[in-house]
């Protein structure tokens, strides 16, 4: 989920289209830095962030922001921060004044710091195990009206296996307020009790969830593999796969293996889910769904005959949402332009810039936009790609419901090209 600092795309890869779907402001708490050296120099770290943006941000006008003035205002607030979460919140609020994607500060108490380290590992130096590995259960959360909700449950990871659902309100973990890293630190191999509320007026549910070491370099490959399944309806088989990260050719190779040689190959239609996770797709990945150049027939000595085109030639549908970012947006644009099938869901994130990373002195990671991008002469930053079929999927108390997936299934089931 790749490399970046050498240029604005992965060397021989595609990480130049990675995107942060959103910048999370962490919860404040405590009176000291969490798992930071007592001698951490907040002023030094803040100045590092400010200077990197000042030197390398793609827009020399800083999108109309007076960067020196902004730095002066937020430096005082950063120095007053009492926790790592508070400091990250201040820095990310400052970066937010630039009003662009691919620009965020990821502290060591943010799961995305370990995930982005997995994406850009080659350029971040040594100690990649420490940079990429964290203890967790495999979820992504968001704050809505002061409450924490689960907005992604990564397939094949502990939360999914234990039964935590999209839309659950996450209340406490082991009797304490949920914190994305601290709730699970030091608990790998143990179970934690996660208390969730599935309906706004319901009593909380207590769910035992095992904590595992998660590796930002491999966790989304595992999630892609675990997502593969089929839906059967009146003799029709519709395959499904969730590409949580498209940040590198290894994910596309894995997708091709499932589609061309795995169980999905036997399906009558296919849903490719590009919601959430990380971007990174290259435009040429769309070729997997184009008309075949030729059909190759082979016959073995025992008489077995097989045919191969190297592409998926049956109905296909994309699922996207407002957290489908960067390269996934480019992929969606190409898919729509070629008319390869319906695109169901919400307008994509509008996060279409090229990003790079910097490893800071406190081992936090700064992600910054280093290049502007246009597609067919159009700039989609801040705009996104509109689906062909718009369907919302509200998060709070969804209890795992997925109207976007339901609509995609309905569309494919009704296509006349499907066998009866």
N, C-alpha and C positions, 0 to 999 in steps of 0.2 A: 504494500500500500504505500523504493525508488530512489532517486538522487535529485540534486537541484542546483547547488551553488555555482557550478561551473557555467551554466547558462540558464535560460528560462525554461528548459525542459530536461527531462531525465536524459543523461547521456545514453544514447541508443535506446531510450525508453520514452515515456510520455508523461512524466510527472509535472511538466510545465503547465498542465491543465488542472492541477489539483486545486481544491477550493475548500475553504472553511465555510460550511453552510451557515454557521452563526458563531458569534463570540459570546461565550458564557461568562456572566459575572458571578463569581463564586460567593457562597454564603460567608459572612463574617462570623468570627467566634474565637474565644480564647484570648489570651493576653500575650502570647509569645509566638515567634515564628514556628510553624509546624515542620519538624524534621528538616530544619535549616540550621547551618552552623550559627552559633551564638554571635559570631563576628560578622555575619552577613552585612554588607554595606549597601543599604537600600539606595543611597544616592548614586553609588557606582553603577548598580544595575540599571537604575532609571536612566542615567546618562548614556549607558550603552545603547539602550533601546532608542532613545531620542536621536543619538548620533547616527546609528545605522539608518534610520528613516531619513534623516537629513541628507545623508550621502547617497543612498541607494534607492529610495522610493521613486517609482517610475515617472511621477509628475513633479517637475521642478517647482511648480507653483503650489504644490501640496493641496490640489483641488480647491484653491482659494483660501486655504487656512493659513493664518500667520503662525507658522510652526514654532518660532522662537517664543512668541507670546503664550501659545498653548503650553509649551514646555515649562515656562516659568510658573504658570498657574498650577499645573498638575504635579510638578516636582514637590511642592510644599505638601500637597495631599499625600503623595507617595511616601514621603519621609515620616508622615504621621501615622502610616499604616501599622497596625499592631500584629497582624497575621499575614501569612503568605497569601491567603485568599483575598484579604483587603487590598494588599499591594497589587495583586493581579487585576482586581476590579478597577483600581485607579488607572493602571497602565492601559487596560483595554478600553476604558472610557475615553482616555486620551486618543488612542488609536482610532476609536470610533468617530472622532471628529473629522477624520479624513473621508469618511463616507464611501469606502470602497471595500471590496472583498479581498481575500488573500492577505489580510493584514491583522495579526492577532498575536498576543503574548500567551504562551502556555507554560504554566508553572508546574512544579513537580507534584502538585496536588490536583492536577487536572488529567483525566484519562487520555484526553486528546494529545497531550504532550508525548505520551508513550507511543500512541498510534502514529503521530506524524514523524516521530523518530524512526519508526519502522518503515515509513515511506521514504524518508530521505537519509537513511542510515549511513550510506557510503560517505557522505560529505560531512558527517557530524563528528568524525574522529573515532577514538577508541572507546572502549567500555560500552559497546552497543547493548550488551545484555542488560546492564543497569539502565541504559537509556530507554530500552524498548519493553522491558518486562515490568508488569505491575500486577498486584493482587486485586481481583475483582470477580464479578459474576456475569459480565457481558450484557450491559444495558447502556442506553444513552437516555439522559433525562433533560427536562426543560422546566423552567419556572413559569407558572401561570397564576397570576393574582396571589402571589405569595405562597403557592403550594408547588411541590415537586411532583411532576408526572413523568411516567415512563413513555418515551416517544420512539424507542427502538429496542427490540429484544433480539440480540444476535443469535441466529440459528445455531444449534449445536452447542451452545454455551450454557453454563449452569442455570441462569435465570430462565431460559427457555425450557430446559428440561424440568425445572422445579414448578413451572406453571405461572410465573409472573407474566402479565399480559400488557400489551400496548394500551396506554390510557390509564393504567393503575396509578392512583395517588400513592406515592412512596412516603411513608410517615416516619418510621424509625427502624433502625437496624441494631439488634442486640440492646434494645432499651435506650438508645441514644439517637439524636437527630441524625438523619442521613447526611453523610459527606462522601463524595464520590470516590475518594481514595482512602481517607482515614477510617471509614467504616469497615474496611476490609484489610487494612495493613496488619501484617503479622498473623493472618488467619488462614493462609493457604493450607488446604488439606482438612480444614474444619468446616462445620456448618455454622451459618449465622441465621438468626430469626429475623426475617424481613416482614415488617408489618405494612400492609397495603390496604387501601380503601378502593373498592371496585365501583361503588355507586356513591353519589354525594351524601345520601342519607343512611348508608349502610354501616354496620359495625365493621371495624377493621378485621382483616384476615391475617393470620400469622402463617408464614410460609418458610419452611426450612430450606435454605439454599447453600450448597457447597461453594466454598471460595476456591478459586484456582489461580495459578499464575497465567496471565494472559500476555502474549507476545505480539507487539504491534507489527512485527514482520510477517506473522503467519496467521493471526486470528481471523482475518477476513477471507483467507483461502479456506479455512475450516468452515467458516460460516456459509460460504458459497456452496461447498460440498454438501453441508447439512441441510441446505434450503431446498434441494432438488426433490420434487415430488410430482405426482400426477393426480388429476381430477377426472373421474369417470362420470359420464352422463349420457344415458341412452346409447351406449356403444361408442361414444366419442371419448377419446383420451386427450386431455389437454395438459401439457407439461408446464412446469413452473420452476424458475430458478431466480434467486435474488443475488445480484451482483453488488454486494455491499461496498466493495472498493473496486475501482477500475484503474487504479494507479500503478500501471505497469503491465507489460505484455504477459506476465505470468498469469494474471487473472483472465485475460482473453484466451490464452491457451487452455486454461482450465475450463472455461465456458465452452470452447470448441469441443473439447474432449467429451463433455456431457451431452452436447447437442448432436455431434456427428457420430460418436462411437458408444455413448452410454445409453441409459434407459430412456432419455428424452428423445433419442432418435426414433423410437418406436411410436411416438405420440403423433396425433393428427394435427395438433396446433401447439403453439408455444407462447408463454408469457415470460418476458424478460423484465424483471423488476429492478429499476435503477433508483429507487427511492433511498434517501438517507445515505449514511456512510461517507465515502470519499469519492472524488471525481477521478480524473486522470485518463479517460478514454481517448484514443486516437481516432481521427475521422475514418481511417481505413478499416477500423473494426466493423463498420457498417457493411462491408463487403460480404460478411458471413451470411447476410440475409438477402443478397441480390440474386438476380437470375444467374444460373450456372453458365460458365463458359462452354462446358462440354460435359457429357456423361461418359464415365469410364466403366466398362463392363469387364469383369475378370471371371475366369473359369478355372477351377482347380482340377487336379487330376481325378479326384473322386466325383467330379461332376457338379460340385457346388458352384453356383453362379452368384456373384454379388455386383452391385452397382454403386458407384460413388461419384458425387459431383463436387464435393468439397464445400458445399453451402447448405443452408437450411432452405428448402424450397417449398415449405408449407406455410399456412397462415401463422402470423406472429403479431403480437401486441406488446407495446411498451407500457410500463407503469412508471410514472414520474410524480414528484411532488416538489414543494418549495424548498426542499433540502436535497434535491438532485442538482449537483453543482458542477461547474467548470467543464471538464472533459465529457461528463455525462450530458451536459447541455449541448455540446458540439455534436455528440453522437445523436442526440434527439433531433437536432436541426437536420442532420444529414438523413436520418431515417424518415423524417417528415418530407423533406425535399424530394426524395426518391419515391415517396408513396408506398413504402414497404408494408404498411399496416397501420392500424389505429394506435394513437397515443392517448392513454387514459390517465386521468389524475388532475393535478394542479399545475399551474404555471411554474416552471423551474426557477431556481434561486436567483438568476440574473447575476451570477458570480463568475464572470468570464474574463479573468485577467491571468497573467502568468505569475507564479509565485516562487520564491526562494526562501531558504531558512538560514538562521544564524543560531549557533549555540552560545549562550551567554555564560558569564563567569559563575553564575549560581546554578548552572545546568538547566535553567529554563530555556525554552526555545522561542525565538521570535520568527514569525512568518510574515513576509512582506511582499507586496505586489511590486514586481520589477519590470513588467512590460504591459502595455495596452494591447488589446486584441480586437480585430474586426473579422467577421465572417461574411463572405460575399459582400464586403463593403459596409456591413451593418455592425454597429457596436451594441452588444447585448448585455453589457455590464449594467446592472440595475434594472434590466427589463425582463430577461428570461425568455423562455420558449413556451408558447401557449400549447396545451394539449389539443388534440382533435376532439376529445370528449372530456368535458370538465366534470370532475366529481370531487367533492370535498371529503376529508377524513378528519373530523374533529378529534382532538386528543383526549380532553378530560373525561374520565370515566367511560371510555370506549369499550372496556371489557373485552378487548381483543378484536372487536368487529372491524371489518375491512371493506367498506363499500366500494373502494376503488378496485380491489381485486374481484369483488363480486361482479362489478360492471364489466371488467375485462373478460371474465369467464362467460358472461351472458352474450357479449359481442361475438366472441369466437364460436360459441355454441350455435349461434344463429347464422353464421356465414355459410353460404350455399356450397362453398368449396369443401366443407367438411363432410365426411362420409356419414350416411344415415345409419 
